[in-house]
């Protein structure tokens, strides 16, 4: 297994993908599992993941992404869509899942239920949506890290028309909105960005120990 820090130094936001190289179904499944296992606040995972395969749809998404070629050239496009509102029904379903998975009674989770009711459910819908989008970004980070470890290229992308994505993917009717997307595949030899030195803050500038 390659060194994890070396993997992170190897990765970059790939601007040009090799359209002739595709992920294996096994590698894609591993990346999706990494997303599934991502941390999220309270474990609620207030988002859904859409893998867009349809070529015609990807062409439309490309137009909604200001014609960035990653949308159609990458092997995969993964959309992170956060919930626009966290409902009591959603929380109850989550608690039922915990009870079933851990062989608990729902009454055993009254403390957690009360906490969720007094925090997340107390937020207005706008703040709930913002909170949910932050959780989706945590999952995005898991994807980028896992892909780097597998030496698979990615490009996290915010440069797109959210409203158009939501329309094309029928997200509004599902109570979702597009938070962020990631294109996944293999870099093209022609992508000059891969040769640029990685620029990051120094540890002294970034990290404070108190």
N, C-alpha and C positions, 0 to 999 in steps of 0.2 A: 504494500500500500504506500502510495506517495506521501510525502510530508505535507501535513495540512497547511502550514504557513506557505510552503512553496506553491500549493494549489491556489491559495488566495492571491499570491503574487502573480500567478500565471493568468488568472481570469481578468477580463476587462469587459467593458460594455461593447460587445461586438457590433460593428456598424454594417459589415457586409458578410453575409453568410454564403456558404457554398450550397447552392440550390440543388445540387446533385447528391448531397449526402443527407441521409435520414437516420434518425434515432431508431434503434431496435425497439420493438414493443416491450422488451424486458427492461431496457434502460428508462423508457418513458414511465413504466409502471413504478420503478424505483423512485424516480423524481416525484411522482404523484404521491407516493407513500410518504416521502419526506415532507411534503406539504401537509398531508393528513396528520402527521405526528408533530406538527409545529405547536409550539406553546401559544396560548392565547389567554387573555385575562379571564379568570374564573373558569377557563376551559370551554367557554361558550362557542368559540369558532363562529362568529356572526358573519359568515361569508360563504360564498359558493365558488367553485372553481369550474371554469368552462374551457375545455380544450377544443379549439376550432380546427376541424379537419377539412371542411368543405371549401374547395378551391374558389368557387364563385363568391362565397361569403367573405373569404379572405381578401379577394380583390376589392370588395366593397369596404372592408375594414381598412385596407390600405389607403383608399381615397379619404377615409375619415381620419387617417393618421398622416395626412399631408404627404402622401406618396412615399413614405419611408419604406425602402425595399425589404427591410427585415421582416415585415408582415407577411410577405409572400415567399421570400427566399429561405427563411428559416424552416427547419423541419417541423417545428411546432409553434403555435401561439397559444399561450396560457393566459386566460383572463381571470383576474381576481375581482369578484363582484361582492361588495359588502351589502348587508341588509340596511335598508333606509330607516327601519324602525324595529326596536326590540320589543316584542309583545309578551304579555303574560303567557300566552299559549306557547310561545317559543321557549320561554324559561321552563314552563311545566314539562314540555317534551324533553328538554335537557335533563331535568331532574329525574324523570322516569327512566331515561337512558342510564343515568348513573346508578339508580336503584337496581335495575336489571343487571347491569354489568358487574356490580359489586355485591350482588345478592343482599341488598339492604331493603328496609321498608321506607316508604316515602316519608314517614314521620321522622326517620333518622336524619333526614335532610332539611328539617325545618329551619335549622340555623342558617344554612346556606341560602335557602329560599328567602328568609327574612333579609339577609344581606343583599341579595340581588334586587329584592323589592325596594330596599331603601337606597340603593345606589343606581344601578343601570336603569331600572324601570322608572325612577324618579326624573331622569333626564328628559328634556324635550326632544322631539324627533330629530331635529337638526344636530343636537349634540350626540344623540345616539348614533346617528349615521357617521359622524366624525369619529367617534370612538370605535365603531365597527371598522372603518377604513384603516385606522391605526393597527387593528388586529390583523387585517389583511396584509399590511406591509410587513408584519412580523413573519407571516407565512411566506411572503416573497423572499425575505432574507434567508429562510430555510432552503428554499429552492435554489437560490444563487450559490449558497455554500455547498449544498449537496452536489450540484452540477459541477462546480469547480473541483470537488473531490473526485468526481468521475471523469474529469477532463472533457466535459461537455460545455460548449459555449452558450452564453446567455446575453440578453440585453434587456434590462428593466426599462420600461418606457412609460412616460407620462405625457408624451407629445401626441395627443389624439383628442378628437371631439367626443367628450363624454356622452353628451346627449345623443349623438349619432350612434355610438357604440350601444348605448342602452336600447335604442330603437331597433337596430339590426339584430341584436341578441335577445330581443323581447324581455328585457330585464325589469322594466317598470311594473309590468303586470305581476311579476314574481316578488315585488317588494325589494328589488335589488338595484344597485347602480355600480358602474364600473369604477373601481378604485385605482387600479394599476394593471399593467400587462407585462408579460415577459415573453420574448421570443427566444427559442431554444433550438440549438443545432450545432453546426460546426463552421468555424470561421473560414472565410475564403482566403486563399493565398494573396489576393489582391487587397485585402483590408489592411491599410497602412497603420491603423490604430494599434494593431497588435505589437508594433515595433516601438511604440512610444514608451518611455520610462514612466512607471507608475508614480503619480504625484499624490502624496498624502501628508497631512500634518505630521511633524515630528512627535515622538511620544511625549517629549517635554511640553510641547504646545497643546497636546490633546488631553493628556492624562494628568489629573491632580490627585495626590494622595494626601488626605487630611488626617 
